[in-house]
Amino acid sequence: MGLVRHLTDVELGWFARVLSGSDDSFVYWQGDAPDGADFDVEDADAEESLRLWHSACDRSREIADGCESLDAFGVHRPTGEHFSLRWILAHMIQEYARHNGHADLIRERIDGRTG
């Protein structure tokens, strides 16, 4: 569930905040604990977490579809760096691949099967 919650805020961060310039708040990340609040799942509601992730993904698709080209860019406000839609999409492929690998390691630990 922590991975789903983490990816919700990753979607919001790159597409809504960076690419579209929105000031939308993150769902789970907090200013005083940016690297852990999404993985604090003791009281997490699985259905709500999945609903929010789906909603964030839908919004990301809408934002990407609204771009004129892969060369459209947004600004990462904390650093002032510019990132193109092309870079963001490639980064998101890496992000999901990495976390799918984490999920697979967790599953292997639970059921003992590899592959």
SERO-4910 file (N, C-alpha, C, O; in steps of 0.05 Angstrom, whole numbers):
BEGIN
 pado doro    nc1    nc2    nc3   cac1   cac2   cac3    cc1    cc2    cc3    oc1    oc2    oc3
  Met    A     17    -24      0      0      0      0     18     25      0     10     46    -12
  Gly    A     41     23     13     59     46     13     68     53    -15     71     77    -21
  Leu    A     72     33    -32     81     39    -60     59     53    -75     64     72    -90
  Val    A     34     45    -71     11     58    -85      9     87    -75      5    105    -92
  Arg    A     11     91    -50     10    118    -39     33    135    -49     29    159    -55
  His    A     57    124    -49     80    138    -59     76    146    -89     81    169    -96
  Leu    A     67    128   -105     63    134   -134     41    154   -138     41    168   -159
  Thr    A     21    156   -120      1    176   -122     14    204   -122      8    221   -139
  Asp    A     31    208   -103     44    234   -100     65    239   -122     70    261   -129
  Val    A     77    217   -132     96    220   -154     81    230   -179     90    248   -193
  Glu    A     58    218   -184     41    227   -207     34    257   -203     37    273   -222
  Leu    A     24    264   -180     17    292   -174     41    311   -177     38    333   -187
  Gly    A     63    302   -167     87    319   -167     96    325   -195    100    348   -202
  Trp    A    100    305   -212    111    309   -238     91    321   -258     98    339   -273
  Phe    A     67    311   -258     48    321   -278     33    346   -269     33    366   -283
  Ala    A     20    345   -245      4    368   -237     22    391   -228     18    414   -237
  Arg    A     41    386   -211     57    408   -200     79    418   -219     82    442   -223
  Val    A     94    400   -231    116    408   -249    105    415   -276    109    438   -286
  Leu    A     92    397   -289     84    401   -317     62    422   -321     64    439   -339
  Ser    A     42    421   -303     20    441   -307     23    465   -289      8    484   -291
  Gly    A     42    465   -271     47    488   -253     27    491   -231     25    513   -220
  Ser    A     12    471   -225     -8    472   -204      4    475   -176     27    466   -172
  Asp    A    -10    486   -158     -2    488   -130    -16    467   -113    -16    469    -89
  Asp    A    -28    447   -126    -42    426   -112    -24    414    -90      0    410    -95
  Ser    A    -36    408    -68    -21    395    -47    -17    365    -53    -33    353    -68
  Phe    A      4    354    -42      8    326    -44    -13    312    -26    -22    325     -7
  Val    A    -19    288    -31    -38    273    -15    -25    262     10    -37    264     32
  Tyr    A     -1    252      7     12    238     30     38    252     39     43    253     64
  Trp    A     53    262     21     79    275     29     73    299     46     54    315     41
  Gln    A     89    303     66     86    325     84    113    340     85    134    328     84
  Gly    A    112    366     88    136    382     88    156    374    109    180    375    105
  Asp    A    146    365    132    164    358    154    173    328    152    190    320    167
  Ala    A    160    313    135    168    284    132    164    276    103    148    258     97
  Pro    A    178    289     84    173    283     56    181    255     46    172    247     25
  Asp    A    197    241     62    206    215     53    194    192     68    204    169     67
  Gly    A    172    196     82    162    174     97    132    173    101    121    152    107
  Ala    A    118    195     97     89    196    103     74    177     85     53    166     94
  Asp    A     82    174     60     68    156     42     71    127     50     53    111     43
  Phe    A     92    120     64     96     92     72     86     87    100     89     65    111
  Asp    A     74    106    113     61    102    139     33     91    134     14    107    132
  Val    A     31     65    133      6     52    123     -9     37    145    -28     22    139
  Glu    A     -1     41    169    -14     26    191    -45     29    191    -59     10    195
  Asp    A    -54     54    186    -83     60    186    -93     66    158   -114     78    155
  Ala    A    -78     57    138    -85     64    110   -111     49    102   -115     26    109
  Asp    A   -127     62     87   -151     51     75   -144     43     46   -140     60     29
  Ala    A   -143     17     41   -134      7     15   -151     17     -8   -141     25    -29
  Glu    A   -177     16     -5   -195     25    -26   -192     54    -32   -191     63    -55
  Glu    A   -190     70    -11   -186     99    -14   -159    105    -27   -157    122    -45
  Ser    A   -138     91    -19   -111     95    -31   -111     88    -60   -100    103    -76
  Leu    A   -124     66    -68   -126     59    -96   -143     79   -112   -136     86   -135
  Arg    A   -164     89   -100   -181    109   -114   -165    134   -119   -167    146   -141
  Leu    A   -150    143    -99   -134    167   -102   -112    164   -123   -106    182   -138
  Trp    A   -100    140   -124    -79    134   -144    -91    135   -172    -80    147   -190
  His    A   -114    122   -175   -128    122   -201   -134    150   -210   -131    158   -233
  Ser    A   -144    166   -191   -151    194   -197   -126    210   -205   -127    226   -224
  Ala    A   -104    206   -191    -79    220   -198    -69    211   -226    -60    228   -242
  Cys    A    -72    185   -232    -63    176   -259    -81    188   -281    -71    195   -302
  Asp    A   -107    189   -276   -126    201   -295   -118    230   -300   -118    239   -323
  Arg    A   -112    245   -279   -104    273   -282    -78    275   -297    -75    293   -314
  Ser    A    -59    258   -292    -34    258   -306    -39    254   -336    -27    268   -352
  Arg    A    -56    235   -343    -62    231   -371    -75    255   -384    -68    263   -407
  Glu    A    -93    268   -370   -106    292   -381    -85    314   -385    -86    328   -406
  Ile    A    -67    318   -367    -46    339   -369    -28    332   -393    -22    350   -409
  Ala    A    -19    307   -395     -2    299   -417    -16    301   -444     -4    311   -463
  Asp    A    -41    294   -445    -57    296   -470    -60    325   -478    -63    330   -502
  Gly    A    -60    343   -459    -63    371   -465    -38    385   -475    -39    408   -484
  Cys    A    -16    371   -474      9    383   -484     11    381   -514      2    361   -526
  Glu    A     22    401   -526     24    402   -556     44    382   -566     41    372   -589
  Ser    A     65    377   -551     86    358   -560    100    347   -536     96    356   -513
  Leu    A    118    328   -541    134    317   -520    155    337   -510    168    333   -490
  Asp    A    158    359   -525    177    380   -517    165    401   -499    179    419   -491
  Ala    A    139    398   -493    127    416   -473    142    413   -447    151    391   -441
  Phe    A    145    434   -432    161    431   -407    147    445   -384    130    463   -387
  Gly    A    156    437   -360    147    450   -336    171    455   -319    193    447   -325
  Val    A    167    470   -297    189    478   -279    185    465   -252    164    466   -240
  His    A    207    453   -243    208    442   -216    215    466   -198    238    474   -196
  Arg    A    194    476   -184    198    502   -170    219    502   -148    233    522   -145
  Pro    A    223    480   -133    244    482   -113    272    487   -125    289    499   -112
  Thr    A    277    476   -149    304    478   -161    305    497   -184    326    506   -192
  Gly    A    282    503   -196    281    520   -221    288    505   -246    290    516   -267
  Glu    A    293    478   -243    300    462   -267    275    459   -285    253    458   -275
  His    A    280    457   -311    260    453   -331    260    423   -339    281    411   -343
  Phe    A    236    411   -341    234    383   -349    213    381   -371    191    392   -369
  Ser    A    220    367   -392    201    363   -414    182    340   -408    188    323   -391
  Leu    A    160    340   -423    141    318   -420    156    292   -428    151    271   -415
  Arg    A    173    293   -448    188    269   -456    205    259   -432    204    235   -427
  Trp    A    219    277   -418    235    268   -395    218    257   -373    224    237   -361
  Ile    A    195    271   -368    177    262   -346    166    234   -352    166    217   -334
  Leu    A    158    229   -377    147    202   -384    169    181   -380    163    160   -370
  Ala    A    193    187   -390    215    167   -386    221    163   -357    226    140   -348
  His    A    221    184   -341    225    182   -313    204    165   -299    209    149   -282
  Met    A    179    169   -307    157    154   -295    159    124   -302    152    107   -285
  Ile    A    168    118   -326    173     89   -333    193     78   -314    190     55   -304
  Gln    A    215     93   -309    235     83   -290    224     81   -262    229     61   -248
  Glu    A    208    100   -253    197    100   -226    179     76   -222    182     62   -202
  Tyr    A    161     71   -241    143     48   -238    159     22   -240    153      3   -226
  Ala    A    178     20   -258    194     -5   -261    209    -11   -235    209    -34   -226
  Arg    A    221     10   -223    235      6   -198    217     -4   -176    223    -23   -162
  His    A    194      9   -174    175      1   -152    161    -25   -158    153    -39   -139
  Asn    A    157    -32   -183    147    -59   -189    167    -80   -180    159   -101   -171
  Gly    A    193    -74   -183    213    -92   -173    212    -95   -143    216   -116   -133
  His    A    208    -72   -129    205    -74   -100    181    -91    -93    183   -108    -74
  Ala    A    159    -87   -107    135   -103   -101    140   -133   -106    131   -150    -90
  Asp    A    155   -139   -126    161   -167   -132    179   -179   -110    175   -202   -103
  Leu    A    198   -164   -100    214   -173    -78    198   -179    -53    202   -198    -39
  Ile    A    178   -161    -48    160   -165    -25    144   -190    -29    141   -207    -11
  Arg    A    133   -194    -53    117   -218    -59    134   -243    -56    125   -263    -44
  Glu    A    159   -242    -66    176   -266    -63    181   -272    -34    183   -296    -26
  Arg    A    184   -252    -18    189   -256     11    164   -268     24    167   -284     43
  Ile    A    141   -262     14    116   -272     26    111   -301     18    105   -318     34
  Asp    A    112   -306     -9    104   -333    -19    128   -351    -25    124   -375    -31
  Gly    A    152   -341    -24    176   -358    -28    181   -365    -57    201   -378    -63
  Arg    A    164   -356    -76    168   -362   -104    185   -340   -117    183   -317   -110
  Thr    A    201   -348   -135    217   -329   -150    208   -330   -179    197   -349   -189
  Gly    A    215   -308   -193    209   -307   -222    184   -293   -229    177   -291   -253
***
